[in-house]
Every structure is written in C-alpha cells, then in structure tokens.
Amino acid sequence: MMKNLGLHETLEAHEILTFKSLCLTKSSTMSKLVQDTELQNILLKDVSTGTQDIQQLQEILTNRGDQ
C-alpha cells in the first residue's frame, strides 16, 4: 500500500464505511425479525463479515494508509 492515502481515497473509504455501517444495521435488525432459519443464518454471517470489514476500514482511515 502507498505511504499515505490521497484525499479522494480517504473520502471513498469513508463512503464505503458509511454504506457498510448501514448494511450492518439492516442485517442485524432483520436477523431478529425473520423466521426462516436459513435466511437468519445468512444475515448473521453478513453481520459477522460486515463487522470485520468495518474494523478494517476504520483502521485504514485511522492510520490514513500509513504503514
């Protein structure tokens, strides 16, 4: 990865973070409402992977690409 993120890269990462947060909220909420166990398992898996994705994006934005 490059030393630093450019402004446009930081903004794009922030947009993705916002979108992933919204998806996480929706999946988490819907997983409690659905009655189909297969769909509930899919949503719970999405919550798990979404949480990991958000943590990675937060780390990228916090460090601004410094590595």
matplotlib code that plots the C-alpha trace (Angstrom):
import matplotlib.pyplot as plt

x = [0.0, 1.2, 2.6, -0.5, -4.0, -5.0, -8.0, -10.2, -9.2, -10.0, -13.4, -14.1, -13.1, -15.4, -18.3, -17.7, -17.6, -20.9, -22.5, -21.2, -22.4, -25.9, -25.8, -24.7, -27.5, -30.1, -28.8, -28.6, -32.2, -33.6, -31.9, -34.0, -37.2, -37.0, -38.5, -36.7, -33.6, -31.6, -32.2, -31.4, -28.1, -27.2, -28.0, -25.9, -23.0, -23.4, -23.3, -20.1, -18.3, -19.6, -18.2, -14.8, -15.0, -15.9, -13.0, -10.6, -12.0, -11.7, -8.1, -7.3, -9.0, -7.4, -3.9, -4.7, -2.7, 0.5, 2.3]
y = [0.0, 3.5, 5.6, 7.9, 7.9, 10.7, 12.9, 11.2, 7.8, 8.8, 10.1, 6.9, 4.8, 6.9, 6.4, 2.7, 2.7, 4.6, 2.1, -0.9, 0.5, 0.9, -2.7, -3.9, -2.2, -3.5, -7.1, -7.1, -5.8, -8.1, -11.2, -10.7, -10.3, -13.2, -16.6, -18.6, -20.1, -20.3, -16.6, -15.8, -17.6, -15.7, -12.4, -13.4, -14.3, -10.9, -9.2, -11.1, -10.2, -6.7, -6.1, -7.3, -5.1, -2.1, -2.7, -2.9, 0.3, 2.1, 1.0, 2.3, 5.6, 6.0, 5.3, 7.1, 4.5, 4.9, 1.6]
z = [0.0, -0.6, 2.2, 2.5, 1.2, -1.0, -0.2, -2.8, -1.4, 2.1, 1.0, -0.9, 2.1, 4.3, 1.9, 1.9, 5.7, 5.9, 3.5, 5.3, 8.6, 7.1, 5.8, 9.2, 10.9, 8.5, 8.6, 12.4, 12.7, 10.1, 11.5, 14.6, 12.7, 10.1, 10.9, 8.2, 9.8, 6.6, 5.9, 9.5, 9.2, 6.1, 7.8, 10.9, 8.6, 6.9, 10.3, 11.2, 7.9, 7.9, 11.4, 10.2, 7.1, 9.2, 11.6, 8.7, 7.1, 10.5, 10.8, 7.3, 8.0, 11.4, 10.0, 6.7, 4.9, 7.0, 7.1]

ax = plt.figure().add_subplot(projection="3d")
ax.plot(x, y, z, "-o")
ax.set_aspect("equal")
plt.show()
